């Protein structure tokens, strides 16, 4: 089981922890906790050796926008024998408590992944319903998306988020380091 930190607990310990931000590079470029390193959730397994090494030198704190992906990352890390703590409420809670976010120059603020998922899922459901007025079989689009949302909630995973994370505006580093540079920095 992984541990959890509140923004009030993390802030004074920021200089003593390695902070890993598991959001997409686009989200990271929109604003991240000072000193946080970006390792997208879908790249976590690739980074395990470096994360294990970093955890041997000191504690790891994992963050995302709301705390959901960082909790998932902490569970994966714990299963791999790497202790890590998640930031409760993520960078949203961090900013709400008045703590600063670094925004790299040229970094354009990307929508949070959950917002992107809601937009795409809602649009597909609406499209299926509208097309269903003319082509009854098109209603299956809405049913498929609804089933995917239920599966996502039951498993605490999101296939749509994984697919959206691979789109160019989410996967390219903008104003941040690429994964190889981040891994080299972790090897320290």
Buried (B, 14 or more C-beta within 10 A) or exposed (E): EBEBBEBEEBBEEBEEBBBBBBBBBBBBBBBBBEEBBBBBBBBBEBBBEBBBBBBEEEBBBBBBBBBBBBBBBBBBBBEEEBBBBBBBBBBBBBBEEEBEEBBBEEBEEBBBBBEBBBEBBEEBBEBBEEBBEEEEEBBEBBEEBBEBBEEBEEEEEBEBBEEBBEEEBBBEBBBBBEBEEBBEEBEE
